[in-house]
Amino acid sequence: MEGFGGFAKQYEQIEKVSAHHGNFWEVLLYGQIGRDRAVMFNLADNDKLTFTATSEDSRVLDALAHAQRHQAARGEYITAFNEEGKEVDISFATQNWRKAVVDKTRTGQFVRKHFEAMVFTALAEELRTGDVAVVGSEEYADWSEQLLAWEAVQETLGSYLVEVGLAEAGEGAEDKVRGAAAAADAGYPENDGLVIDPETGVPSLKAFRADGQRPSAKRLEQEIKARLPERSLMGRSWPGPRTGWSGGAVSARRRATSPSSPTPWAAT
């Protein structure tokens, strides 16, 4: 065992082979980005780049902060609990990532190298989609800060709704919405396909069941069958001596067996 690098080296090779056959590439990623670990942590430092979530979902940034707190760790595992004693939420990650990060034999701990790879991979994706922004950046700016103020929107909202057909001239958007809601409420008792949950208020549609084939559809089907003769593939005869199942194949066999037709393997 020692001649092949020891148990740890052999276990690493087994993990790579297993990941390759199981489409479990996540456990291999740290080997590719491990050399850039110091650079990534350096960039993630608040003195270099300041990240901010563009929504209320800050799970990735919370996980990044947890990885930064344990940046100096060199062991195989780090704690899965933050400074407040709560478990770090990694529900943003895929099932494969969670499988790589959580060791079932080590309750309350994360596999450090896979946790770091997962965090930086998720951070890159969040930056790409705009869910995380970089303060002071143009390319990765917070899109919510680029929206018009509501006061500015109100000035042109009426004409815009008329232009896109959501309201008529002289009619406010609120009046139209209220009218549509009143019409829906009035028709609800007679609508057997719409069900509104009394507890949650969530609407849902019942599965539609067909009443069966209409008489007109049956007559159309019979007329089509009467005008369209039934044909089989083997009985189909195509024009021309070299194509088709009946004419082409028979003609080819006749030419092949004709005394005047040389065989393909005949000597020249």
C-alpha positions as CSV (number, residue, x, y, z in Angstrom):
1,M,0.0,0.0,0.0
2,E,2.8,2.4,0.9
3,G,4.5,1.7,-2.4
4,F,1.5,3.2,-4.2
5,G,1.3,6.4,-2.1
6,G,-0.4,5.2,1.0
7,F,-4.0,4.6,1.9
8,A,-5.1,8.3,1.4
9,K,-3.7,8.4,-2.1
10,Q,-5.3,5.1,-3.0
11,Y,-8.7,6.2,-1.6
12,E,-8.4,9.4,-3.6
13,Q,-7.9,7.3,-6.8
14,I,-10.9,5.1,-5.9
15,E,-13.1,8.2,-5.4
16,K,-12.1,9.5,-8.8
17,V,-13.0,6.3,-10.5
18,S,-16.3,6.0,-8.6
19,A,-17.2,9.6,-9.5
20,H,-16.4,9.0,-13.2
21,H,-18.7,6.0,-13.4
22,G,-21.5,7.6,-11.3
23,N,-21.6,11.0,-13.1
24,F,-20.6,12.5,-9.8
25,W,-18.2,15.1,-11.0
26,E,-18.7,17.4,-8.0
27,V,-16.2,15.5,-5.9
28,L,-13.5,16.0,-8.6
29,L,-13.9,19.8,-8.9
30,Y,-11.7,20.7,-6.0
31,G,-8.8,19.0,-7.7
32,Q,-9.2,21.5,-10.5
33,I,-9.7,24.7,-8.5
34,G,-7.7,23.8,-5.4
35,R,-4.6,25.5,-6.8
36,D,-6.6,28.8,-7.1
37,R,-8.0,28.5,-3.5
38,A,-6.0,31.4,-2.1
39,V,-6.8,33.7,-5.1
40,M,-10.6,33.0,-4.7
41,F,-10.6,33.7,-1.0
42,N,-8.5,36.8,-1.6
43,L,-11.0,38.1,-4.1
44,A,-13.9,37.3,-1.9
45,D,-12.4,39.4,0.9
46,N,-14.5,42.5,1.6
47,D,-11.5,44.7,1.0
48,K,-11.4,43.5,-2.6
49,L,-15.0,42.8,-3.6
50,T,-18.2,43.4,-1.7
51,F,-21.0,41.0,-2.6
52,T,-24.6,41.7,-1.9
53,A,-27.8,39.6,-2.6
54,T,-30.3,41.2,-4.9
55,S,-33.2,39.4,-3.2
56,E,-34.0,38.1,0.3
57,D,-32.2,34.9,-0.5
58,S,-28.8,35.2,1.1
59,R,-28.0,31.4,1.5
60,V,-25.0,31.5,-0.9
61,L,-23.4,34.5,0.8
62,D,-24.0,33.0,4.2
63,A,-22.3,29.9,3.1
64,L,-19.4,32.0,1.7
65,A,-19.1,33.8,5.0
66,H,-18.9,30.4,6.7
67,A,-16.1,29.2,4.4
68,Q,-14.2,32.5,5.0
69,R,-14.4,32.0,8.7
70,H,-12.7,28.6,8.3
71,Q,-10.3,29.7,5.6
72,A,-7.3,28.9,7.7
73,A,-8.5,25.3,8.4
74,R,-6.4,22.5,6.9
75,G,-8.2,19.5,8.2
76,E,-10.6,17.4,6.2
77,Y,-13.7,18.6,8.0
78,I,-15.2,21.8,9.3
79,T,-18.2,22.4,11.5
80,A,-21.6,22.7,9.9
81,F,-22.8,25.3,12.4
82,N,-22.3,29.0,12.2
83,E,-21.4,31.5,15.0
84,E,-24.9,31.5,16.3
85,G,-25.0,27.7,16.6
86,K,-27.4,27.2,13.7
87,E,-26.6,24.8,10.9
88,V,-25.5,26.4,7.7
89,D,-28.2,26.2,5.1
90,I,-26.9,24.5,1.9
91,S,-30.4,23.8,0.4
92,F,-29.4,26.0,-2.6
93,A,-27.1,23.2,-3.8
94,T,-27.9,20.2,-5.9
95,Q,-28.4,16.8,-4.4
96,N,-25.0,15.7,-5.7
97,W,-23.3,18.7,-4.0
98,R,-25.0,18.0,-0.7
99,K,-24.0,14.3,-1.0
100,A,-20.4,15.4,-1.5
101,V,-20.4,18.0,1.3
102,V,-22.2,16.0,4.0
103,D,-20.5,12.9,5.4
104,K,-23.0,10.7,7.0
105,T,-20.4,9.3,9.4
106,R,-19.5,12.8,10.6
107,T,-22.7,14.4,12.0
108,G,-22.6,18.2,12.2
109,Q,-19.6,18.5,9.9
110,F,-18.9,19.4,6.3
111,V,-16.2,18.0,4.1
112,R,-14.1,21.2,3.8
113,K,-12.7,20.9,0.3
114,H,-16.0,20.0,-1.3
115,F,-17.8,22.7,0.8
116,E,-15.4,25.3,-0.6
117,A,-15.8,24.1,-4.2
118,M,-19.6,24.1,-3.8
119,V,-19.6,27.7,-2.4
120,F,-17.5,29.2,-5.1
121,T,-19.3,27.3,-7.9
122,A,-22.7,28.6,-6.5
123,L,-21.3,32.1,-6.2
124,A,-20.2,32.1,-9.8
125,E,-23.7,31.0,-10.9
126,E,-25.4,33.7,-8.7
127,L,-23.2,36.4,-10.2
128,R,-24.1,35.1,-13.7
129,T,-27.8,35.2,-13.0
130,G,-27.8,38.5,-11.1
131,D,-28.9,37.0,-7.8
132,V,-25.7,38.3,-6.3
133,A,-24.2,41.7,-7.2
134,V,-20.8,43.3,-6.7
135,V,-20.9,46.8,-5.1
136,G,-19.4,49.4,-7.5
137,S,-19.4,47.1,-10.5
138,E,-21.0,47.9,-13.8
139,E,-21.2,44.4,-15.3
140,Y,-22.3,42.8,-12.0
141,A,-24.3,45.7,-10.6
142,D,-27.5,45.3,-8.6
143,W,-30.3,45.3,-11.2
144,S,-32.9,46.4,-8.6
145,E,-31.1,49.7,-8.2
146,Q,-31.5,50.4,-11.9
147,L,-35.3,50.3,-11.8
148,L,-37.3,53.5,-12.1
149,A,-38.6,55.0,-8.9
150,W,-42.4,54.5,-8.4
151,E,-43.0,58.3,-8.6
152,A,-41.5,58.4,-12.1
153,V,-43.5,55.4,-13.2
154,Q,-46.8,56.8,-12.1
155,E,-46.4,59.8,-14.4
156,T,-46.5,57.6,-17.6
157,L,-48.3,54.5,-16.3
158,G,-51.7,55.5,-17.6
159,S,-50.6,56.1,-21.2
160,Y,-48.4,53.0,-21.2
161,L,-51.3,50.7,-20.1
162,V,-53.4,52.1,-22.9
163,E,-50.6,51.6,-25.4
164,V,-50.1,47.9,-24.5
165,G,-53.9,47.2,-24.4
166,L,-54.2,46.7,-20.7
167,A,-56.5,49.6,-20.2
168,E,-58.7,52.0,-22.3
169,A,-58.4,55.7,-22.5
170,G,-59.8,57.3,-19.4
171,E,-59.8,54.0,-17.5
172,G,-57.4,53.3,-14.7
173,A,-55.6,50.0,-14.3
174,E,-57.1,49.6,-10.8
175,D,-60.6,49.9,-12.2
176,K,-60.0,47.3,-14.9
177,V,-58.5,44.9,-12.4
178,R,-61.4,45.4,-10.0
179,G,-63.9,44.8,-12.8
180,A,-62.2,41.6,-13.9
181,A,-62.1,40.4,-10.3
182,A,-65.8,41.1,-9.9
183,A,-66.7,39.2,-13.1
184,A,-64.6,36.2,-12.0
185,D,-66.3,36.2,-8.6
186,A,-69.8,36.4,-10.1
187,G,-69.1,33.5,-12.4
188,Y,-67.4,31.3,-9.9
189,P,-70.4,29.4,-8.5
190,E,-71.3,28.2,-12.1
191,N,-67.7,27.3,-12.9
192,D,-67.3,23.6,-12.1
193,G,-63.8,23.4,-13.3
194,L,-62.3,26.0,-10.9
195,V,-61.7,25.2,-7.3
196,I,-60.4,27.7,-4.7
197,D,-59.0,26.2,-1.5
198,P,-60.8,27.9,1.4
199,E,-57.8,27.7,3.7
200,T,-55.0,28.8,1.4
201,G,-57.0,30.7,-1.3
202,V,-55.0,28.9,-4.0
203,P,-57.0,28.3,-7.2
204,S,-56.7,25.1,-9.1
205,L,-58.4,23.6,-12.2
206,K,-60.0,20.2,-12.2
207,A,-59.0,17.6,-14.8
208,F,-61.1,18.0,-17.9
209,R,-62.9,14.8,-19.1
210,A,-64.0,14.6,-22.7
211,D,-67.7,13.8,-23.3
212,G,-66.7,11.3,-26.0
213,Q,-66.4,11.6,-29.8
214,R,-69.0,13.8,-31.3
215,P,-71.3,12.4,-34.1
216,S,-69.8,14.8,-36.6
217,A,-66.3,13.5,-35.8
218,K,-67.4,9.9,-36.3
219,R,-69.0,10.8,-39.7
220,L,-65.8,12.5,-40.7
221,E,-63.7,9.5,-39.7
222,Q,-65.9,7.1,-41.7
223,E,-65.7,9.4,-44.8
224,I,-62.0,9.6,-44.6
225,K,-61.7,5.8,-44.4
226,A,-64.1,5.3,-47.4
227,R,-62.1,7.7,-49.6
228,L,-58.6,6.6,-48.5
229,P,-57.9,3.0,-49.6
230,E,-56.0,0.8,-47.2
231,R,-52.5,0.0,-48.3
232,S,-49.7,-2.1,-46.8
233,L,-46.0,-1.5,-47.0
234,M,-45.1,-4.7,-48.7
235,G,-47.8,-4.2,-51.3
236,R,-46.8,-0.7,-52.2
237,S,-45.3,-0.6,-55.7
238,W,-43.2,2.5,-56.5
239,P,-42.7,3.8,-60.0
240,G,-39.4,3.1,-61.7
241,P,-37.4,-0.1,-62.0
242,R,-35.0,0.5,-59.1
243,T,-37.2,1.6,-56.3
244,G,-40.0,0.1,-54.3
245,W,-40.7,-3.1,-52.5
246,S,-42.5,-5.0,-55.3
247,G,-41.3,-3.7,-58.7
248,G,-37.8,-2.6,-57.7
249,A,-36.9,-5.7,-55.8
250,V,-38.2,-8.1,-58.4
251,S,-36.6,-6.2,-61.2
252,A,-33.3,-6.3,-59.3
253,R,-33.5,-10.0,-58.8
254,R,-34.4,-10.6,-62.4
255,R,-31.4,-8.6,-63.6
256,A,-29.1,-10.4,-61.2
257,T,-30.2,-13.9,-62.4
258,S,-30.4,-13.0,-66.1
259,P,-27.8,-14.9,-68.2
260,S,-27.0,-11.7,-70.1
261,S,-26.3,-9.7,-66.9
262,P,-22.8,-10.2,-65.5
263,T,-22.6,-10.8,-61.8
264,P,-20.8,-8.2,-59.7
265,W,-18.1,-10.7,-58.9
266,A,-17.5,-11.8,-62.4
267,A,-14.0,-11.6,-63.7
268,T,-13.3,-8.9,-66.2
